[in-house]
Every structure is written in structure tokens, then in C-alpha cells.
Amino acid sequence: MDAQVRSVLYRVIRRIPNKNIENLLKKWNCLSTDQLYALDYTRPKWVIVEHVISFCEENRLNLKHITNLEMMYHIENPDQGIWHACQLTEAQDDAVCVELTQFKEQFKAHLHGVIRHISIKMKKHEDEAIWIRIAWGDNFSKPNHLKPTYVVHHLHTSYVFISNLMAKHKIFLCQALVIATKHGSIKDGHLSTRSLTAMRELLLRRYQQVTYPGSPSGSLQAKSKYPCIGKEHSDHEEMRYLMSCEAFGHGPTPKLETAVYRLETRYRGNGNNTLSDREEFFRGVVRFSSSSLLDSLHHCVASGMAEGPVTPLLSAITQRGRNYFVITDKGPGVSSQASAQ
């Protein structure tokens, strides 16, 4: 086992929580029953790592086995690193007929044709997602398995999710995806997050987005000494709750952590005239952050902390599946309302 293989194995085992190591190693099926039994999972992590490496060397495992373990770990723990969404466009007529075998062959053939040293490994998960691990090299250096790119794609959908992709490799990956899926082009989805689960829920519409349930709180009218005032408060509460559900969904929402708005606007008064003689844009960045941003926005609207109706700049997060926006000025003589690109 060479130094790179040891480093990959060391990094994978170090990432796995002690309570999950045993189950993952059993699923890996590369260690014998006696070797698994000999591991003491209550020991410090560095001790467990050294024992696992020793057993792997004893079994003469190679890089193929180790990268398989790494992929298993990433598939079972998808909410790590930073994921970026891309959208395939201009689908060809036979795009819906692409099968897994055909996708694999064309994807690998293109990348092997443009890069001499590259390692590509694919797995199809139970949820029909294709997981791709790419270790990039070039014409002179071998693939770097310590910094692989991960790609997740559901066949016959227009979205691709990518993690840890260097700028110099982006064009090669995009070309391979376009060819293998039979599309005309691919573009940035303007959505990034640490949670692949949230990203897929949002873009593949896997959560309850728009419903009109009753308000979860009890009626204020029954509790108030003044029924008319209580009814008015209850109606306002119901309306706020419905607006929040329409904008951000009902029930558990995708766990996004940020939304970024880049401003390129001019100061304007009520008469749509600029408040400064300068023609340069006012530029700035507004960032909303929360451990669960959509839940926070939902609560702000439903509780009355934010006035309704919900601005399209916030509701666009769920309706357009994005968390990065550019707000531009439409220019003189046009309404000063900003537009999200």
C-alpha cells in the first residue's frame, strides 16, 4: 500500500464517527470477521485508524477498495462540504431515453479522451442517484485522490450537483455531462449549500411547497373578552400564516443556511430620478444567514415580525430554487424597481 492509498484511507477513517465505523466497515466487506471483531471501537480514533490500516495492508487492499469505502461514506453522509447546483438546458429529443450504461460510457470516454491521467468511479444509489468520484490528473501527473470531485445526478432530470471542483477542470466536466445526458449546454444554478439533501429537496420538489392549512395556533377570538377584536387578530394571524406557507412551504423546509443578494443599483427618489449626479452603480452585498434560513423566514412572516406580502426577492428562493441573486437597476426612464437576474 503506497503513501497516497494510506493517506486516503487515513482521511476517510478519521472522518467517520466512532459509532458508525463498525457498520460502515461491515458494509465495505473487505475485512474478515475476525479482523472486525478485533477492532475496539471505544479506543481513541488514532488507534482504530492504525489497526484498520494494518488490516488493509495485511489483506493487500489497493486504491480501488479504498476509494470504494470513501464513496460509501460520502453517499451515507451527503451533507458535507459545499455543493453547487448546475442546470442542464436545451435537451435533445432522445435525452429521456439515456440509460445508465450509455451515460457511463459516454461520460468516461469524453474525460479519458481529453485528460490522460484521470480516475473516474461511479455508483448508482438506491434513490436512483448516480454518484461520480473524479480524481483529476493531467498529461504529466497522476490523479490526485486526496482532492476528488464529487458529482451527483439523477438521470432524466435537469440538475447536477457538484462538490470540490477546481475552476480549471470545470469545462471538461461540463462538456462530459452535456454529451452524456444529450443536452445542448449547462449553466450555473445559483444555488450552493452544505446540505446536498436540502438542495435536492428544493430543486427536485421533494418537500411540501405550497399548501393552505389552517393556522396552527388556537383562535384568539375564543380567548378574548372582545370578540370583534379577537376575530380581527385571528384573521390577521391566519393571513400571515397562509402567506408564509405560500412563500416557503408547509412543514419541514430544505435546510439552507444562506441567501446572498448582490446589488448593482442607483439611488432613486419618488419621481424615479437619481438622487446623485453620479452614473456609477451602487454596489454591495446583502447576506442572510441562519442555521435554517427558510424556517427563520417562515417564522418571521407567520409571527408578524416581517410585513406581508412576502417580497419576491425572498420567495424566489423556493420558487426559483436559488440562493444567489444579482439585483440590477433598470436604468433611467424605467421604473426604479430592481430586477433579480
C-alpha positions in Angstrom: 0.0 0.0 0.0 1.7 3.2 -1.2 1.7 6.6 0.6 -1.3 8.0 -1.3 -3.5 5.0 -0.6 -2.6 5.2 3.1 -3.4 8.9 3.1 -6.8 8.4 1.5 -7.7 5.6 3.9 -6.4 7.6 6.9 -8.6 10.6 5.9 -11.7 8.5 5.4 -11.5 6.6 8.7 -10.7 9.8 10.6 -13.9 11.4 9.3 -16.2 8.6 10.4 -17.7 8.9 13.9 -16.7 6.0 16.1 -20.3 4.9 16.5 -20.6 4.5 12.7 -17.3 2.8 11.9 -18.3 -0.7 12.6 -21.4 -0.7 10.4 -19.6 1.0 7.5 -16.7 -1.5 7.6 -19.2 -4.4 7.6 -20.9 -3.0 4.5 -17.5 -2.5 2.9 -16.9 -6.2 3.2 -13.1 -6.0 2.8 -12.2 -7.1 6.3 -12.7 -10.6 7.7 -15.0 -11.3 10.6 -12.0 -11.9 12.9 -10.5 -8.6 11.9 -13.8 -6.7 12.6 -14.1 -8.5 15.9 -10.6 -7.5 16.9 -11.3 -3.8 16.5 -12.2 -2.0 19.7 -14.4 0.9 18.7 -14.2 2.5 22.2 -10.5 3.2 21.7 -9.2 6.6 20.6 -9.7 7.3 16.9 -5.9 7.2 16.0 -5.7 3.7 17.5 -8.6 2.5 15.4 -7.1 4.1 12.3 -3.8 2.4 12.7 -5.5 -1.0 13.2 -7.6 -0.6 10.1 -4.6 0.4 8.0 -2.7 -2.6 9.3 -5.6 -5.0 8.4 -5.9 -3.4 4.9 -2.1 -3.9 4.3 -2.5 -7.5 5.6 -5.3 -8.1 3.1 -3.3 -6.3 0.3 -6.1 -3.9 -0.5 -5.5 -1.4 -3.2 -6.7 2.0 -4.2 -9.9 0.7 -5.8 -11.0 -0.8 -2.5 -10.2 2.4 -0.5 -12.0 4.7 -2.9 -15.0 2.4 -2.7 -15.0 2.9 1.1 -14.8 6.7 0.6 -17.7 6.7 -1.8 -19.8 4.7 0.6 -19.0 7.2 3.3 -20.0 10.2 1.2 -23.2 8.6 0.0 -24.3 7.9 3.5 -23.2 11.3 4.7 -24.1 13.7 1.8 -24.4 16.9 3.8 -20.7 17.7 3.9 -18.5 20.2 2.0 -20.0 22.9 -0.3 -22.3 21.7 -3.0 -23.1 23.7 -6.1 -26.1 23.2 -8.4 -25.9 23.3 -12.2 -28.8 23.1 -14.7 -28.7 21.2 -18.0 -30.5 23.1 -20.8 -31.5 22.5 -24.4 -32.4 18.8 -24.0 -32.3 16.8 -27.2 -35.2 14.7 -28.3 -33.6 11.4 -27.1 -32.4 12.8 -23.8 -35.3 11.0 -22.0 -34.0 7.7 -23.4 -30.5 7.9 -21.9 -29.7 4.8 -19.8 -27.2 4.3 -17.1 -24.8 2.2 -19.2 -24.9 4.7 -22.0 -24.3 7.6 -19.7 -21.3 5.9 -18.1 -19.7 5.0 -21.4 -20.0 8.5 -22.9 -19.1 10.3 -19.7 -15.9 8.3 -19.2 -15.0 8.3 -22.9 -15.0 12.0 -23.1 -13.0 12.7 -20.0 -10.4 10.0 -20.8 -10.2 11.5 -24.3 -9.2 15.0 -23.1 -7.2 14.1 -19.9 -4.5 11.5 -20.0 -4.4 10.7 -16.2 -7.8 10.7 -14.6 -9.7 8.3 -12.3 -13.5 8.0 -12.6 -15.7 5.8 -10.4 -19.5 5.6 -10.5 -22.1 4.2 -8.2 -25.9 4.1 -8.5 -27.6 4.7 -5.2 -31.0 3.3 -4.1 -32.7 6.6 -4.7 -31.7 6.4 -8.4 -28.9 9.0 -8.0 -25.7 8.5 -9.9 -22.7 9.3 -7.7 -19.4 10.1 -9.5 -16.0 10.4 -8.0 -13.3 12.0 -10.1 -9.7 12.2 -9.2 -8.0 14.7 -11.6 -4.6 14.5 -13.0 -3.2 15.9 -16.3 -0.8 14.8 -19.1 2.1 14.7 -16.7 0.9 14.0 -13.2 -1.2 11.1 -11.8 -4.7 11.6 -10.4 -4.8 13.3 -7.0 -7.0 11.0 -4.9 -6.7 13.3 -1.9 -8.9 16.0 -3.5 -11.5 14.3 -5.6 -14.5 16.0 -7.2 -18.0 14.5 -6.4 -20.9 14.8 -8.8 -24.5 13.6 -8.2 -27.0 13.4 -11.0 -30.5 11.9 -11.3 -31.0 10.6 -14.8 -33.7 12.4 -16.8 -33.6 15.4 -14.5 -32.1 18.7 -15.5 -30.0 19.2 -12.3 -26.4 18.3 -11.5 -24.8 18.7 -8.0 -21.1 19.2 -7.8 -18.7 19.4 -4.9 -15.0 20.3 -4.8 -14.4 21.2 -8.4 -11.5 23.4 -9.4 -12.0 26.1 -12.0 -9.5 24.6 -14.5 -11.5 21.3 -14.5 -14.9 22.8 -14.9 -15.0 23.0 -18.7 -14.1 19.3 -19.0 -16.7 18.2 -16.5 -19.4 20.3 -18.1 -18.6 19.0 -21.6 -18.8 15.4 -20.4 -22.1 16.0 -18.6 -23.7 17.7 -21.7 -22.6 14.9 -24.0 -23.6 12.0 -21.7 -27.0 13.4 -20.9 -27.7 14.6 -24.5 -28.2 18.3 -23.7 -27.0 21.4 -25.5 -25.5 23.3 -22.6 -25.2 23.6 -18.8 -25.4 26.7 -16.7 -24.8 27.8 -13.1 -27.9 27.1 -10.9 -27.0 29.9 -8.5 -27.6 27.6 -5.6 -25.0 26.5 -3.1 -25.2 24.9 0.3 -23.5 22.5 2.7 -26.6 20.2 2.5 -27.0 18.1 -0.6 -30.2 16.8 0.9 -31.7 20.3 1.1 -30.5 21.1 -2.4 -32.2 18.1 -3.9 -35.4 18.7 -1.9 -35.6 22.2 -3.2 -34.8 21.6 -6.9 -36.4 18.2 -7.3 -39.5 19.4 -5.4 -39.3 16.8 -2.7 -40.9 18.8 0.0 -44.4 20.2 0.6 -44.0 23.5 -1.1 -47.4 25.2 -1.3 -50.5 24.2 0.8 -53.1 26.2 2.6 -53.6 24.6 6.0 -55.3 26.2 8.9 -53.3 28.3 11.3 -51.5 26.1 13.9 -52.4 28.3 16.8 -55.8 28.4 18.5 -58.3 31.1 17.7 -57.8 34.3 19.5 -61.5 35.1 19.2 -62.5 32.5 21.8 -59.9 33.7 24.3 -60.6 37.4 24.0 -63.0 39.4 26.1 -63.8 41.4 23.0 -64.9 39.0 20.2 -64.6 41.6 17.4 -61.0 42.5 18.3 -60.2 38.8 18.7 -61.7 37.9 15.3 -59.7 40.7 13.7 -56.5 39.4 15.3 -57.3 35.9 14.3 -57.9 36.8 10.7 -54.6 38.7 10.5 -52.8 35.7 12.1 -54.4 33.3 9.6 -53.5 35.5 6.7 -49.9 35.8 7.8 -49.6 32.1 8.2 -51.1 31.4 4.7 -48.7 33.9 3.2 -45.7 32.3 4.9 -46.8 28.8 3.6 -47.3 30.1 0.1 -43.8 31.6 0.0 -41.8 29.0 1.9 -43.9 25.8 2.1 -45.7 24.0 4.9 -44.0 21.5 7.1 -40.2 20.8 7.1 -38.3 23.0 4.7 -35.0 22.4 3.0 -32.2 23.4 5.3 -30.5 26.2 3.5 -28.0 28.3 5.5 -27.5 31.5 3.4 -29.1 33.7 0.8 -26.9 36.3 -1.0 -28.1 39.4 -2.9 -25.5 41.3 -4.9 -26.6 44.9 -5.5 -25.9 46.9 -8.7 -28.4 49.8 -8.4 -28.7 53.6 -8.3 -30.2 55.8 -5.6 -33.6 57.0 -6.8 -36.3 59.2 -5.4 -40.1 59.0 -5.6 -40.0 60.7 -9.0 -37.8 57.9 -10.4 -34.9 60.4 -10.6 -31.5 59.6 -9.4 -30.5 61.3 -6.1 -27.0 61.7 -7.3 -25.3 63.0 -10.4 -23.1 60.0 -10.4 -23.9 57.4 -13.0 -21.9 54.7 -11.3 -23.8 51.9 -9.7 -24.1 51.5 -6.0 -22.6 48.1 -5.3 -22.9 46.0 -2.2 -23.7 42.5 -0.9 -26.6 41.6 1.4 -26.3 38.2 3.1 -29.0 36.4 5.1 -27.6 33.6 7.4 -29.3 31.1 9.7 -28.9 27.5 10.7 -32.2 27.0 8.8 -32.9 30.1 6.7 -36.3 29.1 5.2 -37.6 28.2 8.7 -36.5 31.5 10.0 -38.1 33.5 7.2 -41.3 31.4 7.5 -41.4 32.2 11.2 -40.8 36.0 10.6 -43.8 36.2 8.3 -46.1 34.0 10.3 -45.4 35.7 13.5 -45.8 39.2 12.1 -42.1 40.2 12.6 -41.9 40.9 8.9 -44.7 42.5 6.9 -46.6 40.7 4.2 -47.0 40.0 1.4 -43.6 38.4 1.1 -41.2 40.2 -1.3 -40.4 38.2 -4.4 -36.8 38.6 -3.6 -37.3 36.2 -0.7 -40.0 33.9 -2.1 -37.8 33.4 -5.2 -35.5 31.2 -3.0 -38.1 28.4 -3.1 -40.0 29.3 -6.2 -36.8 29.6 -8.4 -34.6 27.3 -6.4 -31.8 29.7 -5.9 -29.9 31.4 -3.0 -27.7 33.8 -5.0 -29.3 36.8 -6.8 -28.0 39.9 -8.6 -30.2 42.9 -8.2 -29.8 45.4 -11.1 -31.2 48.8 -11.9 -33.3 49.0 -15.0 -31.9 52.4 -15.9 -33.2 55.9 -16.4 -36.7 56.4 -17.6 -37.8 53.0 -16.3 -39.4 52.1 -13.0 -36.8 52.0 -10.3 -37.9 48.6 -9.2 -34.9 46.2 -9.1 -34.9 43.0 -11.0 -33.4 39.7 -9.9 -31.2 38.1 -12.5 
